Amino acid sequence: MARPLRVEFDGAIYHVTSRGNAREDIFDDDGDRKMFLEVLGKVVNRFNWLCHAYCLMDNHYHMVIETPQANLSKGMRQLNGLYTQVYNRRHRTVGHLFQGRYKAVLIQKESHLLEVCRYVVLNPVRAKATRRVEQWKWSSYGGTAGLGKSPPWLAVDWVLSQFGKRRYPAARHYRRFVREGIDRPSIWEGVQAQVLLGEEEFVEKLKSYVKGYREIAEIPRTQRYLSRPKLKTLFEGKLTKAKRDARIVRAVHRHGYSQREVADFLDLHYATVSRLANRP
């Protein structure tokens, strides 16, 4: 099966999950969880994200992220990359921590964001890791519900605004809303093409957003980029190093060329292209 597309645009909202390699734990103890939240806070601030909800389980995590700029992929590379570094340093290990790429489902804000936020904080209850949602301290529930200190980077205003203008009554209604969701059917049955969750008009609009759309999950990489310029065209003419570097980034991120393809074409070391493509 082909990988689903990464649909990115200004203001997009995603439910993001990332699992441990071979489904192994990514959090060995509370120290790891604290480190992850510190890294997450830095990434949220650096990329101007809005984190509406999060939940840390043992071998994976969930987040609901709004991206005012179209930069989910860049931020996720930093998040998982930096956390892997600090995890390996702390535990004196090496190698991959996460299993392949993260999964991101694009969410329609008006119709589904609140429900997805509820789903995220209820994960420990559904997984029988705890009996009561407020007992799981490694989620955004306590901060949003007014039961504990909220991280400064957690965006609670939109969620609470759905329950009233006054914060305390809104938090009380939010707590009831979450409790009522425990036995509700899965929201993920409505996901289309692996990456879209919303009403029909929203889904159809985003299908047309992807040029040449047939069925997002079925479009292989080569077909998606049939109309892209050739590398020879991108790098023609005499270029300064700064212009060349900028076009390397464009070739990878805008036109979908692999870092290896670009490195081979320019006769550069792979690490040089990788460094340019992954810099903030």
JOPERA-V959264 format. One record per backbone hydrogen bond with DSSP energy under -1.0 kcal/mol. NH is the residue of the N-H (numbers start at 0). CO is the residue of the C=O. Records with the same first field share a line. If there is no record, write none. Layout:
NH: CO + CO
This chain:
10: 66
11: 8
13: 64
14: 104
15: 62
16: 102
17: 60
19: 58
20: 96
22: 19
23: 20
25: 57
26: 57
32: 28
33: 29
34: 30
35: 31
36: 32
37: 33
38: 34
39: 35
40: 36
41: 37
42: 38
43: 39
44: 40
45: 41
46: 42
48: 43
49: 65
51: 63
54: 61
55: 137
56: 59
60: 17
61: 54
62: 15
63: 52
64: 13
65: 49
66: 11
70: 68
74: 70
75: 71
76: 72
77: 73
78: 74
79: 75
80: 76
81: 77
82: 78
83: 79
84: 80
85: 81
86: 82
87: 83
88: 84
89: 85
90: 86
92: 87
98: 18
99: 97
102: 16
104: 14
105: 194
106: 12
107: 196
111: 107
112: 108
115: 111
116: 112
117: 113
118: 114
119: 115
120: 116
121: 117
122: 119
125: 121
126: 122
127: 124
128: 123
129: 123
134: 131
135: 132
139: 53
143: 139
144: 140
146: 141
147: 141
153: 150
154: 50
155: 153
159: 155
160: 156
161: 158
162: 159
169: 165
170: 166
171: 167
172: 168
173: 169
174: 170
175: 171
176: 172
177: 173
178: 174
179: 175
180: 177
181: 178
183: 180
189: 186
190: 187
191: 195
194: 191
195: 191
196: 105
202: 198
203: 199
204: 200
205: 201
206: 202
207: 203
209: 205
212: 209
217: 214
218: 215
223: 219
224: 220
225: 222
227: 224
233: 229
234: 230
235: 232
243: 239
244: 240
245: 241
246: 242
247: 243
248: 244
249: 245
250: 246
251: 247
252: 248
253: 249
254: 249
256: 250
261: 257
262: 258
263: 259
264: 260
265: 261
267: 262
272: 268
273: 269
274: 270
275: 271
276: 272
277: 273
